[in-house]
């Protein structure tokens, strides 16, 4: 069995911030799994197809927030110089 971090799972998600559906793909079989209700931080998600451990809810939330923060920082870091040049040219 190969161990994989929650951040690897989160980075594969191509959904907007907070992943409202809370869809998580299994690293073993790529099956779609979902958190149900309001899970506690220590709750663990296991694949409904192959029963492999995916991650805990706390790890999932931390990694979603970290991934989204990194994406937003990268987006602003890339767009900021362009906006600055546009503003200077308009002056």
trRosetta pair geometry for C-beta under 8 A, 3 or more apart (Angstrom, degrees):
i j d omega theta_ij theta_ji phi_ij phi_ji
1 28 7.9 -37 -143 -94 82 126
1 52 7.3 171 -144 -131 115 106
2 27 7.3 -117 90 128 106 121
2 28 7.6 157 48 -93 96 82
4 8 4.9 -97 179 65 100 143
4 9 6.7 105 127 -46 118 90
4 27 4.3 -165 41 -153 160 173
5 8 5.0 109 61 -3 75 97
5 9 7.6 -141 104 1 49 85
5 55 8.0 52 171 -100 39 121
5 59 8.0 -135 -175 -180 71 126
5 63 7.6 159 144 -99 94 142
6 9 5.4 -55 -156 37 44 113
6 10 6.1 42 149 -21 74 105
6 54 8.0 78 -107 145 78 72
6 55 3.9 90 -95 -129 103 152
6 56 7.6 -72 -69 42 140 63
6 59 4.0 159 -20 144 157 108
6 60 5.5 -127 -161 -81 132 48
6 62 7.4 80 91 66 141 93
6 63 4.4 -164 117 -14 103 152
7 10 5.5 -51 -140 39 36 111
7 11 6.1 38 159 -23 67 104
7 63 4.4 -150 -85 -137 63 120
7 66 6.9 -46 -111 82 110 130
7 67 6.7 162 -146 -63 80 105
8 11 6.0 -52 -145 33 27 110
8 12 6.9 26 154 -19 58 106
8 27 6.8 48 108 -102 119 130
9 12 6.0 -62 -161 32 31 110
9 13 7.3 39 144 -30 63 99
9 24 5.9 25 164 -162 127 98
9 25 6.7 -174 -155 61 87 72
9 27 6.1 -89 -84 -57 95 102
9 54 6.5 90 -108 -178 160 94
9 55 6.1 -139 30 -19 152 133
9 60 7.6 -51 88 -114 128 83
9 63 7.4 73 62 113 87 155
10 13 5.6 -46 -161 15 42 116
10 60 7.0 152 -72 -151 109 59
10 63 4.1 -178 -10 131 151 112
10 64 5.3 -146 -136 -78 130 57
10 66 7.9 89 98 63 157 91
10 67 4.8 -160 132 -23 121 151
11 67 5.9 -160 -82 -123 66 131
12 25 6.0 -85 108 50 129 128
13 19 5.9 -19 165 -99 150 134
13 23 7.2 147 -128 86 111 85
13 24 7.3 -50 -76 -111 121 53
13 25 7.3 176 -80 5 74 101
13 64 7.8 -16 54 -111 150 90
13 67 7.9 97 53 112 106 162
15 19 4.6 86 92 -112 135 79
15 20 7.8 -139 163 24 129 66
15 21 7.0 -118 -139 33 157 104
15 23 7.0 128 -42 49 153 105
16 19 7.4 168 72 -75 50 43
16 20 7.7 6 72 -5 98 96
17 68 4.8 87 -115 -141 88 144
18 64 6.9 85 -113 151 30 133
18 68 7.7 16 -37 -62 51 163
19 22 5.7 105 120 -89 100 37
19 23 6.7 -127 180 37 111 68
19 64 5.9 -104 9 -135 119 134
21 34 6.9 -78 156 -120 80 109
22 34 5.7 90 94 -156 91 72
22 35 4.3 -71 150 35 140 102
23 32 5.5 -26 -162 -161 108 102
23 33 7.3 132 -160 70 56 40
23 34 5.8 -32 -100 -91 56 81
24 32 7.7 128 68 -159 36 53
24 33 5.0 -37 71 72 86 93
24 34 7.2 157 20 -89 80 29
24 35 7.3 64 -4 -31 119 86
24 45 6.2 65 66 123 149 159
24 54 5.8 108 131 160 131 149
24 55 7.3 -124 -169 34 152 108
24 60 6.7 -64 -88 -128 141 129
25 30 5.5 -8 -179 -153 113 54
25 31 7.0 156 -153 75 64 30
25 32 6.0 -36 -98 -96 70 53
25 33 7.2 149 -105 19 19 83
26 29 5.0 9 94 50 133 77
26 30 6.0 -91 66 -34 80 9
26 31 4.6 20 15 46 125 80
26 32 8.0 -104 -4 -49 85 13
26 33 6.1 86 -51 -15 89 120
26 47 4.0 43 -102 -101 137 126
26 49 6.7 -123 1 45 159 109
26 50 6.5 136 166 37 158 111
26 52 5.9 108 -162 61 114 117
26 54 5.9 -96 -112 -91 64 111
27 30 7.9 31 -133 -71 13 54
27 52 7.3 -114 57 121 79 142
27 54 7.0 147 2 -128 90 73
28 47 6.6 -101 48 -23 114 160
28 50 5.4 -115 100 82 131 151
28 52 4.3 117 3 -9 144 166
29 47 6.3 115 36 -176 114 156
29 49 5.3 -120 90 95 151 129
29 50 4.5 146 -19 -17 137 134
29 52 7.2 158 -1 11 96 128
31 47 5.6 99 62 -161 123 110
31 48 6.7 -132 134 57 138 77
31 49 3.9 166 -62 7 168 138
31 50 6.9 164 7 0 134 92
33 45 6.0 130 133 171 136 118
33 46 8.0 -156 -142 98 154 29
33 47 5.7 -116 -62 -121 138 54
33 48 5.7 155 -110 -1 94 95
33 54 6.3 -156 59 -35 152 161
35 39 5.3 -92 -166 -7 113 131
35 43 7.8 101 -141 106 105 132
35 45 6.3 -76 -85 -87 79 127
35 57 6.3 93 -123 -109 139 105
35 60 7.4 172 -55 96 136 165
36 39 7.3 90 63 -54 52 99
39 43 3.8 -112 -175 54 111 155
39 45 8.0 -38 -112 -63 171 93
39 57 4.3 -179 105 -72 125 155
40 43 4.9 121 55 -30 69 99
40 57 6.8 141 88 47 34 141
41 56 7.1 39 159 152 57 113
41 57 5.7 -134 -137 82 29 101
41 58 3.8 50 -171 -66 91 107
41 61 7.7 -73 -121 24 81 133
42 56 6.2 -47 -154 -157 32 127
42 57 7.5 -4 42 38 14 97
42 58 6.7 11 -69 -12 38 121
43 56 6.6 133 77 -158 41 73
43 57 4.7 34 62 -11 94 122
44 53 6.3 -32 173 -144 125 97
44 54 7.7 151 176 52 77 70
44 55 7.3 -150 -146 119 72 24
44 56 5.1 -48 -95 -97 69 67
44 57 7.7 -122 -81 -17 25 73
45 53 7.8 109 82 -163 52 54
45 54 4.5 -42 96 57 99 117
45 55 6.0 6 43 57 104 58
45 56 7.5 164 6 -109 78 18
45 57 7.1 107 -31 -64 102 70
45 60 7.2 50 4 -51 133 142
46 51 5.6 1 164 -161 118 51
46 52 6.7 171 -158 82 75 29
46 53 5.6 -43 -103 -98 80 47
46 54 6.5 176 -107 0 23 87
47 50 4.8 7 97 51 139 75
47 51 5.9 -73 68 -20 85 9
47 52 4.7 28 10 45 124 77
47 54 6.1 118 -52 -49 76 107
48 51 8.0 39 -129 -74 12 51
55 59 4.7 -120 178 87 111 124
55 60 5.1 135 103 -60 126 87
55 63 7.8 -50 180 15 163 141
56 59 4.6 92 57 10 84 104
56 60 6.8 -145 93 -9 43 88
57 60 5.4 -53 -147 35 33 117
57 61 6.3 32 157 -18 67 104
58 61 6.1 -55 -147 36 28 107
58 62 6.3 27 156 -17 63 109
59 62 5.8 -56 -144 39 30 112
59 63 6.1 23 160 -14 65 112
60 63 6.1 -65 -149 41 24 105
60 64 6.2 25 156 -21 64 108
61 64 5.7 -53 -144 34 30 112
61 65 6.4 26 159 -14 64 107
62 65 6.1 -62 -152 39 27 107
62 66 6.2 23 154 -16 65 112
63 66 5.5 -53 -138 41 33 112
63 67 5.9 35 160 -21 67 107
64 67 5.9 -55 -144 37 25 110
64 68 6.2 20 158 -14 62 111
65 68 6.0 -59 -144 41 27 107
65 69 6.2 29 157 -20 64 108
66 69 5.8 -54 -144 36 28 111
66 70 6.4 27 157 -17 62 107
67 70 5.9 -58 -152 37 28 111
67 71 6.4 29 152 -20 64 108
68 71 5.5 -52 -145 36 33 114
68 72 6.3 32 156 -17 66 105
69 72 5.9 -56 -147 38 30 108
69 73 6.3 30 155 -18 65 107
70 73 5.8 -54 -144 37 30 110
70 74 6.2 29 157 -17 64 108
71 74 5.8 -56 -148 39 28 110
71 75 6.3 32 152 -23 63 107
72 75 5.5 -51 -145 34 32 115
72 76 6.4 24 158 -11 66 106
73 76 6.1 -60 -147 42 29 104
73 77 6.0 31 154 -22 65 111
74 77 5.6 -54 -140 37 29 113
74 78 6.3 25 161 -16 64 108
75 78 6.2 -62 -151 38 25 106
75 79 6.2 6 160 -5 64 116
76 79 5.9 -62 -133 47 31 100
76 80 5.7 45 165 -42 68 106
77 80 6.2 -40 -137 15 21 116
78 81 7.7 -68 -177 28 28 96
78 82 7.6 12 145 -4 61 116
79 82 5.7 -67 -159 43 46 114
79 83 6.0 43 151 -21 79 109
80 83 5.8 -60 -146 38 30 109
80 84 6.3 31 157 -21 66 107
81 84 5.5 -54 -145 36 34 113
81 85 6.4 33 157 -18 67 103
82 85 5.9 -54 -149 36 30 108
82 86 6.4 30 152 -18 63 107
83 86 5.6 -54 -147 38 33 113
83 87 6.3 34 154 -20 66 106
84 87 5.7 -54 -148 36 30 111
84 88 6.4 28 155 -17 65 107
85 88 5.8 -54 -145 38 31 110
85 89 6.3 30 156 -18 65 108
86 89 5.9 -57 -146 38 28 109
86 90 6.4 28 155 -21 63 109
87 90 5.8 -58 -149 34 30 112
87 91 6.8 37 152 -31 62 102
88 91 5.8 -49 -155 19 35 116
